[in-house]
């Protein structure tokens, strides 16, 4: 049986700019001017952290909903520590408004279903090929 797939594409616009397309959405991606870009969109590394923070936020909301836990607020912040051409560490900080007694279990449940954190944690096979 084939596993489901998801495809996102990037189209280069010159210099360090591109548009990333996913379904009905287009996201501009660029580098800051200090790195030769035009600063017309977030950097790819920022999008990686954005994907992690937003996926984890939605996973917390999902886990809370499944358990009947009402949230008064929810904020997720991710910090990446650079080490050469990659991040050496990622930290997820979650500000969630719910009973303290359920916070740890809620975050554990979210970690189990968050595609992005699970992908980073489990390091998928990566292939690059010309087409």
N, C-alpha and C positions, 0 to 999 in steps of 0.2 A: 504494500500500500504506500502511495506517495504522500509525503508530509505536505501540509499547506505551505505556501511560500508568500512572501511579500516583496515587492520590487519598488524601489524609489530610484529616480534618475536625476542626474545633474547635467546641466548644459552650460558649458563655459561661455562667458560673455566678454572675455578679454581681461588682461592683467590678472588680478586675483579674485575676480568676481565670477559667480555662477548662480544659476537659478536651480533650485532643487524642486522637483515635482513629485507629488504623492497624491494620487486620486484627484480631487477637485482643487487641491491647494498648491500654491507655488511659494517657496520661501527664498528670499534673496540671501546669498551667502557671500561674505567678503572678508578681507583682512583689514585691520586698522591702517591708517596712513603711515604710521611709523614702521610698518612691515611691508610697505609698497602697495597696499590696497587703497580703496577709496572710501572705506568705512560706511558702506551702504547696506550692511547687513551683519548679522552675527558671524563670528568665526566658526569653522567646523568644530573646534574643540568646545566652544560654548554650546553648540547644538547638541553635542554628546552629553554634556552636563544637563542641558535643558531636557533632553530625552529621559535621562535618569531621574531628575527631580519630578517631572510631570508624570512619568509612569508610576513612580513610587507614590505620589499624591493620589492618583486615581486608584492604585491598589489599596491604599489605606481606606479611601472612601468606599470602595467595593467591599472590603473586609468588614468595615463598620456596618454597612447596609445589610450584609448577610447575617450579621450577628445581632441586629436590632440596636446597635449602639448609636446614639445620637451625638453628632459632633457639633460643637459651637463654633469651631474654626479649625482650619487645617492649612499649614504652610510647610513647605519642604525646601530646604536649601542644601545644595551640593557644592562641595569645594574639592577641587582636584589639585594635587601637588605635582608640579612638572618635574620630570627627570629626563632630560634630553628630549628625544622625539616622542615621548609617551608620558602618561601619568603614572607615577609610582604609587599613589594612594588616592582614594576617593572617600570622602566622608559625607554621609547623609545625615542631616539634622532635621528632625520632624517636630514641629510645634503643633500638637493636636489637642483640641479642647474636648476632653472626655474624662470620665472617672479614672483617677490614677491607678486604680486596681486592675484596669483592663488594658492600659497603654502598652505594656510589654507584649502581651499576647496579641494585641491588634497589630503591632509592628512586625511581629514574627509571622503572622498570617499574611500581611502585605508582602513581606519579603519572599514568601513562598510563591506568590502569583505575579510578581512584578517581572515582566519579560525582560526589561532592560537590565535590571540588577542581576537577574539570573544569567543572562547572556554574558555580562562582564565577568561574573563569578566563574562561569563554566567554560570560558574561552572557546568559542566555536572554531571549527576549521575555516580558514580563510584562503581563498584562491583568487588570483588575479590573472586575467587572460585578455589578449587582444581579440577584438571582433571585427 
